[in-house]
């Protein structure tokens, strides 16, 4: 997986429910679900972050130097 757009396509094709994940700039469900797995640019813009959003709080799981690395980890977090 090289980019967020490809990742979103794979998740959609795998039937992952929209409210289970949030991908910055690609898949941002509205209204915002209460809990989901996320992939976003690291605050400050240096790299990428994957994690879990629960009860209004972002809980980072891992930092990634590349978008491809973040996408691979995100896919693993969702078990796809």
Backbone as CSV, one residue per row, in Angstrom:
resi,resn,N_x,N_y,N_z,CA_x,CA_y,CA_z,C_x,C_y,C_z
1,UNK,0.840,-1.162,0.000,0.000,0.000,0.000,0.894,1.237,0.000
2,UNK,0.724,2.058,-0.997,1.603,3.216,-1.133,0.997,4.516,-0.630
3,UNK,-0.339,4.635,-0.720,-0.938,5.912,-0.347,-2.314,5.724,0.272
4,UNK,-2.808,6.798,0.858,-4.086,6.760,1.572,-5.270,6.466,0.657
5,UNK,-5.240,6.954,-0.571,-6.347,6.707,-1.494,-6.460,5.210,-1.812
6,UNK,-5.340,4.569,-2.067,-5.339,3.123,-2.329,-5.795,2.348,-1.099
7,UNK,-5.347,2.777,0.055,-5.739,2.137,1.307,-7.248,2.214,1.488
8,UNK,-7.825,3.375,1.266,-9.263,3.549,1.438,-10.031,2.650,0.481
9,UNK,-9.568,2.527,-0.726,-10.205,1.667,-1.723,-10.188,0.202,-1.258
10,UNK,-9.049,-0.251,-0.743,-8.923,-1.630,-0.253,-9.869,-1.869,0.927
11,UNK,-9.959,-0.917,1.838,-10.837,-1.071,2.994,-12.301,-1.121,2.572
12,UNK,-12.673,-0.274,1.625,-14.044,-0.262,1.112,-14.373,-1.597,0.462
13,UNK,-13.448,-2.090,-0.386,-13.666,-3.373,-1.074,-13.734,-4.539,-0.092
14,UNK,-13.028,-4.422,1.032,-13.047,-5.479,2.052,-14.297,-5.404,2.929
15,UNK,-15.092,-4.340,2.757,-16.327,-4.217,3.517,-16.163,-3.679,4.921
16,UNK,-15.051,-2.999,5.190,-14.857,-2.403,6.514,-15.864,-1.259,6.667
17,UNK,-16.689,-1.266,7.714,-17.693,-0.215,7.895,-17.059,1.179,7.973
18,UNK,-17.712,2.144,7.340,-17.209,3.517,7.284,-16.867,4.089,8.650
19,UNK,-17.660,3.787,9.651,-17.460,4.388,10.970,-16.317,3.761,11.761
20,UNK,-15.686,2.718,11.251,-14.586,2.066,11.966,-13.234,2.725,11.741
21,UNK,-13.139,3.598,10.737,-11.835,4.196,10.435,-11.960,5.617,9.918
22,UNK,-10.867,6.354,10.062,-10.765,7.745,9.634,-9.381,7.926,9.027
23,UNK,-9.322,8.395,7.785,-8.057,8.619,7.086,-8.026,10.090,6.671
24,UNK,-7.108,10.825,7.234,-7.033,12.267,6.986,-7.028,12.597,5.497
25,UNK,-7.943,13.490,5.109,-8.012,13.969,3.744,-8.617,13.005,2.740
26,UNK,-8.971,11.803,3.178,-9.476,10.787,2.256,-10.814,10.220,2.719
27,UNK,-10.911,9.874,3.977,-12.127,9.256,4.522,-12.344,9.825,5.922
28,UNK,-13.213,10.833,6.000,-13.494,11.510,7.267,-15.006,11.514,7.483
29,UNK,-15.551,10.415,8.035,-17.000,10.303,8.198,-17.588,11.459,9.019
30,UNK,-18.784,11.877,8.604,-19.505,12.914,9.353,-20.928,12.400,9.582
31,UNK,-21.425,12.502,10.775,-20.744,13.037,11.948,-19.599,12.125,12.387
32,UNK,-18.685,12.682,13.133,-17.524,11.925,13.593,-17.977,10.820,14.547
33,UNK,-17.599,9.567,14.250,-17.948,8.458,15.152,-17.272,8.636,16.515
34,UNK,-17.810,8.015,17.557,-17.220,8.169,18.894,-15.881,7.446,19.058
35,UNK,-15.670,6.367,18.310,-14.447,5.571,18.411,-14.070,5.084,17.018
36,UNK,-12.782,5.169,16.672,-12.321,4.676,15.376,-10.809,4.586,15.351
37,UNK,-10.296,3.850,14.376,-8.861,3.773,14.116,-8.546,4.894,13.132
38,UNK,-7.437,5.601,13.353,-7.133,6.737,12.480,-5.730,6.687,11.902
39,UNK,-5.580,7.405,10.782,-4.285,7.650,10.147,-4.274,9.136,9.802
40,UNK,-3.278,9.845,10.282,-3.190,11.282,10.017,-1.735,11.713,9.960
41,UNK,-1.535,12.905,9.384,-0.204,13.497,9.418,0.132,13.764,10.879
42,UNK,1.356,13.489,11.246,1.786,13.725,12.616,1.664,15.215,12.927
43,UNK,1.139,15.576,14.092,1.073,16.995,14.446,2.457,17.637,14.272
44,UNK,2.497,18.730,13.567,3.770,19.362,13.239,4.178,19.052,11.809
45,UNK,3.524,18.044,11.195,3.728,17.743,9.792,4.925,16.897,9.424
46,UNK,5.633,16.345,10.383,6.815,15.532,10.086,6.486,14.055,10.222
47,UNK,5.998,13.440,9.155,5.677,12.017,9.189,4.200,11.764,9.403
48,UNK,3.883,10.527,9.770,2.513,10.046,9.889,2.296,9.363,11.222
49,UNK,1.032,9.299,11.635,0.667,8.709,12.915,-0.542,7.807,12.710
50,UNK,-0.513,6.638,13.321,-1.679,5.756,13.364,-2.065,5.584,14.821
51,UNK,-3.356,5.404,15.049,-3.794,5.259,16.423,-5.278,5.000,16.531
52,UNK,-5.780,5.201,17.744,-7.187,4.971,18.057,-7.751,6.248,18.671
53,UNK,-8.919,6.643,18.194,-9.642,7.789,18.736,-10.744,7.234,19.614
54,UNK,-10.713,7.588,20.896,-11.723,7.110,21.835,-12.147,8.235,22.755
55,UNK,-13.455,8.407,22.866,-14.031,9.392,23.782,-13.416,10.780,23.631
56,UNK,-13.214,11.210,22.395,-12.718,12.558,22.132,-11.219,12.743,22.240
57,UNK,-10.469,11.642,22.358,-9.022,11.741,22.529,-8.299,10.873,21.499
58,UNK,-7.298,11.467,20.844,-6.443,10.707,19.931,-5.369,9.998,20.748
59,UNK,-5.293,8.676,20.589,-4.296,7.864,21.290,-3.358,7.263,20.240
60,UNK,-2.182,7.871,20.020,-1.251,7.332,19.021,-0.784,5.925,19.381
61,UNK,-0.684,5.088,18.350,-0.155,3.737,18.513,1.263,3.691,17.957
62,UNK,1.478,4.357,16.803,2.803,4.333,16.175,3.022,5.565,15.310
63,UNK,4.283,5.962,15.188,4.709,7.022,14.275,5.406,6.374,13.085
64,UNK,5.268,7.006,11.921,5.826,6.456,10.689,6.512,7.555,9.896
65,UNK,7.642,7.243,9.329,8.384,8.212,8.520,7.739,8.399,7.150
66,UNK,7.057,7.354,6.644,6.491,7.421,5.298,4.988,7.143,5.316
67,UNK,4.308,7.658,4.314,2.885,7.391,4.154,2.656,5.903,3.904
68,UNK,3.514,5.287,3.112,3.386,3.857,2.820,3.481,3.023,4.099
69,UNK,4.412,3.350,4.968,4.553,2.630,6.227,3.335,2.799,7.118
70,UNK,2.800,4.010,7.144,1.598,4.278,7.939,0.408,3.500,7.385
71,UNK,0.281,3.454,6.069,-0.825,2.720,5.442,-0.744,1.231,5.754
72,UNK,0.439,0.658,5.689,0.615,-0.764,5.981,0.236,-1.065,7.426
73,UNK,0.674,-0.224,8.347,0.355,-0.434,9.761,-1.143,-0.262,10.011
74,UNK,-1.741,0.736,9.378,-3.162,0.993,9.535,-3.986,-0.213,9.083
75,UNK,-3.611,-0.759,7.956,-4.297,-1.940,7.430,-4.173,-3.103,8.431
76,UNK,-3.007,-3.276,9.001,-2.814,-4.339,9.999,-3.674,-4.092,11.244
77,UNK,-3.778,-2.833,11.668,-4.602,-2.512,12.831,-6.067,-2.934,12.615
78,UNK,-6.534,-2.787,11.365,-7.905,-3.159,11.049,-8.053,-4.628,10.676
79,UNK,-6.939,-5.342,10.588,-6.987,-6.771,10.273,-7.396,-7.089,8.849
80,UNK,-7.019,-6.193,7.940,-7.383,-6.386,6.522,-6.140,-6.690,5.714
